[in-house]
Amino acid sequence: MTQDDAQDAQTDAGHGKATWTGSVRWADAASPQAWLPGGAALPPETVDEPAAEQTGAEAEEADPGQAGAEPMGPDSAADASAGGAVGGADPVAEDVSDDFSDEDPPADDPSAAEDETVDAESSVELSDFARRLADDPRTGAMPVVDVQAAVTQKEAEASEQTIYELRTAAQRLEEVVIGGKRVLTRKEVANLAEVSTASARKLWRALGQPRIPEGEEAFTVSDAAPLRRIADLVSSELVDEETALQMARAIGQMTDRLVVWQMEAMVEYLTEEKGLSDSEARRASLDVFEDLIDPLQDVMIYAWRRNLAGALGRLNVNVEETLGIGGTFRGQDPTMPLARGIGFIDLVSYTRLSQQLDSRELGRLVKRFQFLAYNIVAAGGGKVIKTVGDEVFFAAETPLAGAEIAMTLLEQVQADESLPKCRVGYSWGRVLSRMGDIFGTTVNLAARLTAIAEPSTVVTDADTARILERDDAFRFSGRQDLNLQGLGEVGVVEIHRDSAPRISTEDIS
């Protein structure tokens, strides 16, 4: 506001008149229309029709409250007459920027000095007036119109709308996934399945689901069928309750990891290939997954059956024949029922790299590394047991298969320019398989060997080397006797490829 605008505002306020300042209506504090944004509460005719021109006498008659006010100077009277700012209840003044000339008064104008004095006094009075408005309970509590606040409010409303739409889409998808609406309490679903609430709660926990408070409608009618099926397995004595719950726990843990993996894969695709932000990708994935449920479910059941067939075939393998040697050697423990080749591959300087790369670059590195590892292990007939950051833990059914996987992993990772150097530790021996994991001294030995291996090498223990050297597939060098933590003194050698056939990697790119 210019100084002239401020003076007009102070003068009009002092005479009980209304004026426009920006987009906010200022009025006499005694009026119930005090602080009216945009004049929304004023009669339409007072906004649309300009006030009629009045003489000073008419103005005084129309507004008796002005009688005790100081007489307006010649400039103010002329301005009021030209703009029609005086007269009628709640008149609307014209834009003050059009009512005043920017030309300076003549140097010999005796009113110039007086105007300067009036301007200074008006400025002080205006400050006092604004302070009184702020202190007055009828005006001080009113919101100040702020353009930025209005924009922020619109953004907040848009955000709330987005959240509402997201929740609605998620709820619709949930009903498709779980087979209906949540209408049953835990007691009601147990009664429907004809099992005790205690048994239902045990199975629910085994599947990795959260505790549901009594009385909360969290279950669908479809939830009763799995409860009944597990109960039938136990009641028929095909398995006992503990075994049934252990199998259910395996399903819960594997499927939890499965769905998280699949969701993140979809988000990654939408961000990198479609150019969406992370939040946009997560929102869009809700629509995409609605069409993926049936295909992914079919593939999951197919994969489970194929893997089950492989596991059943392995049950026919005689452990002693698979071991392939007489006498005893490190890792041969009668309490360990399975003989397996165990290996770990580890990226060198991964910790340093993870601090240098941004999250997207680090994600691409890990994704590429795990892609190679999973494909090479599978092509070699092995199984990835688990991955931990930059490390992949794998198992193979024969000594040669495990060694070939180890060598191929090293060669392929080293050849990939997007990956750092790696090292591999490998050992053959007996292990215990429980809860989808593998345990035993052989696992510990392979992990220790990986930790001491030099970059770009595959190392094994002397006992495993003796088994492998029966064939000309590999050769060995640099034997050292090292004291490994928790294992004692172990002969360590480096493995090199000789005549071993290579795992085909043509379709791995």
Buried (B, 14 or more C-beta within 10 A) or exposed (E): EEEBBBBBBBBBBBBBBBBBEEEBBBBBBEBEBBBBBEBEEBEEEBEEEEBEEBEBEEBBEBBEEBEEEEEBBEBBBEBBBEBBBBBBBBBBBBEBEEBBEEEEEEEEEEEEEEBEEBEEEBEEBBEEBBEEBEEBEEBEEBEEBEEEEEEEEEEEEEEEEEEEEBEEBEEEBBEEEEEBEBEBBBEBBBBBBEBEBEBBBBBBBBBBBEEBEEEEBBBBBEBBEBBEEBBEBBEEEEBEBEEBBBBBBEBBBBEEEEEEEBBEEBBBBBBEEEEBEEEBBBBBBBEEBBEEEEEBEEEBEEEEEEEEEEEEEEEEEEEEEBBEBEEEBBBBBEEBEBBBBBBBBBBBEBEEBBEEBEEEEBBBBBEBBBEBBBBBBBBBBBBBBEBEEBBBBBBBBBBBBBBBBBBBBBBBBBEBEEBBBBBBBBBBBBBBBEEEEBEBBBBBBBBBBBEBBEEBBBBBBBBBBBBBBEEEBBBBEEEEEBEBEEBEEBBBBBBBBEEBEEBEBEEBE
